[in-house]
Amino acid sequence: MNIIVCVKQVIDPEAPPSSFKVDPATNKAEMKSAPPVIDPYGEYAVEAALKIKDAGAGKITVMSLGGNLLREVVKKPLAMAPTN
């Protein structure tokens, strides 16, 4: 079974409010100090895919879209997989 999991980069929900600001012209949040992370639901989806894969054979593909993805955000799902 091939499993595709879609994840996205978001502002860290654990970050204090002082670590970002909202640009009034564009209505977008800008990070000052805290780096973005993988979205919590994407992390749950990767965990669920790993459980399904452990129950049988298969392959997991993690996808994300965006122009300014940080390497750490992309590496997080890879780090969740057990090494065999």
TIMAR-817965 format. One line per field, with one value per residue: residue in one letter; y, x, z of N, C-alpha, C, CB in turn. Coordinates in steps of 0.001 Angstrom, whole numbers, plus 500000, padded with zeros to 6 digits. Glycine has a CB too. Layout:
TIMAR-817965
rest: [A,...]
nc2: [Y,...]
nc1: [X,...]
nc3: [Z,...]
cac2: [Y,...]
cac1: [X,...]
cac3: [Z,...]
cc2: [Y,...]
cc1: [X,...]
cc3: [Z,...]
cbc2: [Y,...]
cbc1: [X,...]
cbc3: [Z,...]
***
This chain:
TIMAR-817965
rest: [M,N,I,I,V,C,V,K,Q,V,I,D,P,E,A,P,P,S,S,F,K,V,D,P,A,T,N,K,A,E,M,K,S,A,P,P,V,I,D,P,Y,G,E,Y,A,V,E,A,A,L,K,I,K,D,A,G,A,G,K,I,T,V,M,S,L,G,G,N,L,L,R,E,V,V,K,K,P,L,A,M,A,P,T,N]
nc2: [498828,502160,505208,508557,511513,514735,517628,520796,523885,525820,528593,528214,526802,526740,528863,531978,534851,537151,536492,536810,538969,540734,541839,544771,545684,543491,541582,539277,536944,537482,536030,536682,535528,532758,529695,528305,525365,521910,521363,520525,518652,517466,516181,514308,512837,511712,510046,508275,507134,505811,503869,502387,501472,499874,497806,496400,495840,498553,501923,505216,508483,511789,514932,518406,521786,524885,527842,528740,526669,525403,523456,521924,521556,519892,517707,516668,514733,512628,512017,510919,508359,504988,503639,501029]
nc1: [500848,500591,501062,500152,501001,500064,501646,502164,503931,503862,503349,504877,502789,503353,504927,505612,503423,504934,506881,506148,504632,501845,501514,500009,499391,499345,498045,499278,501075,504272,507309,509455,511455,511042,511306,509398,507261,506257,502811,500508,498434,499394,501591,500291,499082,501298,502212,500002,500150,502585,501893,500031,501707,503437,501750,501509,503012,504378,504667,505553,504880,505700,504392,504726,503917,505230,507246,509275,510205,511513,514395,514386,511686,510905,512490,511485,509236,510726,512461,510723,510231,511051,514358,515507]
nc3: [500000,499142,500726,500906,502466,503252,504303,505974,506384,509260,511530,514649,517011,519686,520190,521808,521774,521402,519598,516984,514481,513031,509805,508956,506386,504618,506068,507037,509036,510438,511286,514008,515680,516247,514517,511735,511905,511297,510600,513249,512657,510353,511420,513060,511031,509748,511803,511964,509410,509649,511557,510081,508069,509570,510211,507873,504611,502708,501439,502364,501395,501834,501271,500472,499790,498665,498603,500300,502046,505028,505700,508062,508591,506545,507110,509496,509284,508191,510251,512049,511220,511914,511888,509900]
cac2: [500000,503434,506220,509924,512406,516145,518437,522182,524655,526809,529268,527319,527145,526821,530095,533073,535886,538174,536025,537145,540151,540718,542985,545308,545900,542227,540716,538022,536867,537451,535510,537447,534699,531325,529142,527563,523922,521139,521546,519412,517617,516754,515291,513192,512030,510932,508986,507298,506423,504891,502737,501565,500824,498828,496693,495678,496417,499761,503035,506490,509660,513027,516034,519746,522815,526182,528333,528987,525615,525206,522080,521234,521191,518754,516584,516169,513439,511604,511652,510162,506974,504186,503174,499563]
cac1: [500000,501297,500352,500620,500635,500315,501971,502461,504739,503040,503961,504885,501704,503906,505715,504915,502935,505945,507830,505686,503778,500971,501715,498676,499156,499048,497317,500008,501956,505702,508057,510617,512536,510749,511197,508158,507280,505246,501514,500214,497621,500297,502386,499406,498881,502520,502182,498995,500692,503612,501200,499461,502826,503942,500800,501699,504033,503947,505593,504971,505401,505274,504424,504448,504057,505645,508493,510294,510178,512754,514885,513997,510272,510839,513183,510744,508585,511737,513004,509716,510244,512093,515383,515601]
cac3: [500000,499097,501512,500686,503567,502940,505475,505634,507308,509966,512673,515805,517932,521039,520288,522489,520850,521137,518589,515636,514368,511869,508928,508687,504952,503941,507002,507167,510199,510174,512424,514421,516212,516254,513164,511483,512166,510581,511251,514153,512009,509462,512271,513419,509826,509548,512815,511552,508249,510152,512186,509001,507397,510462,510184,506616,503744,502028,501275,502762,500714,502483,500303,500956,498767,499175,498055,501318,503049,505760,505660,509288,508479,505637,507741,510663,509028,507977,511556,512790,510755,512540,510962,509833]
cc2: [501237,504491,507574,510797,513826,516903,519869,522832,525735,527505,528339,527710,527258,528116,531177,534137,536956,537754,536274,538398,540013,542002,543540,545498,544617,541281,539336,538092,536773,537001,536416,536510,533200,530803,528414,526064,523232,521298,520322,518301,516819,515765,514079,512259,511176,509777,507893,506486,505436,503673,501800,500804,499684,497600,495853,496337,497676,500805,504320,507602,510882,514156,517351,520719,524101,526575,528452,527940,525501,523732,521288,520765,519959,517516,515947,514851,512315,511110,510806,508677,506202,503722,501663,499150]
cc1: [500895,500443,500979,500098,501016,500556,502208,503260,503858,503878,503828,503779,502166,504693,504930,504481,503970,506924,507349,504831,502946,501196,500336,498369,498734,498210,497957,500911,503406,506412,509241,511758,512266,510625,509866,508359,506260,503921,501174,499396,498445,501163,501555,499206,500108,502564,501183,499497,501766,502986,500615,500580,503383,503037,500957,502795,503497,505026,504864,505675,504829,505463,504120,504676,504515,506992,509611,510249,511536,513121,514434,512542,510118,511470,512374,510017,509575,512312,512016,509738,511347,513105,515477,516877]
cc3: [500000,499786,501219,501819,503161,504240,505018,506750,507930,511035,513877,516781,519382,521253,521017,521479,520522,520032,517154,515673,513098,511086,508556,507198,504242,504783,507138,508384,509749,511437,512723,514813,516114,514826,512964,511716,511268,511324,512108,513495,511005,510229,512706,512227,509530,510544,512439,510360,508678,510821,511132,508295,508250,510460,508920,505803,503081,501988,501644,501992,501410,501480,500990,499810,499413,498616,499066,502418,503724,505749,506896,509234,507589,506275,508875,510382,508784,509307,512365,512421,511453,511502,511038,509160]
cbc2: [499997,503848,505897,510472,511988,516769,517873,522968,525275,526139,530671,527348,526114,525615,530589,533702,536546,538483,534549,535977,541475,540566,542587,546619,546459,541543,540565,537720,535662,538839,534070,538379,535061,531037,528184,527813,523620,519624,521792,519924,518246,517737,516056,513720,512929,511828,509571,508003,507415,505611,503240,502448,501848,499367,497218,495624,495397,500320,503102,506711,509653,513297,515788,520103,523029,526170,529640,530374,524273,525726,522070,522147,522372,519086,517047,517215,513551,512146,512909,510741,506910,502982,503823,498966]
cbc1: [499034,501618,500402,500152,501343,499121,503221,501168,505977,501789,503289,506259,500608,504806,506126,505820,501720,506715,508093,504894,504627,499475,502541,498522,500413,500326,495875,500830,501589,506223,508533,510261,512784,509454,512365,507666,506981,505655,500406,499478,496409,501173,502911,498040,498563,503778,501828,497667,501264,504535,500083,498674,503928,504079,499370,500390,504491,502733,506150,505089,505044,506080,503423,505336,502736,505693,508269,510119,509777,512629,516418,514206,509444,511537,514520,509737,507662,512855,513375,508328,510427,511483,516751,514405]
cbc3: [501223,497629,503047,499294,504913,502146,506229,505369,506593,510606,512950,516510,517835,521312,518888,523578,521432,522415,518786,515020,514348,512284,507645,509391,504292,503555,506550,505893,511087,509703,512156,515587,517643,517044,512888,510043,513666,510463,510195,515364,511310,508702,513513,513915,508625,509698,514191,511201,507225,511140,513121,507981,507087,511883,510285,505808,502680,502685,499817,504304,499187,503811,499162,502187,498006,500689,497430,501916,502418,507206,505556,510492,507914,504311,508273,511120,507841,507086,512338,512531,509230,513267,511272,509091]
***
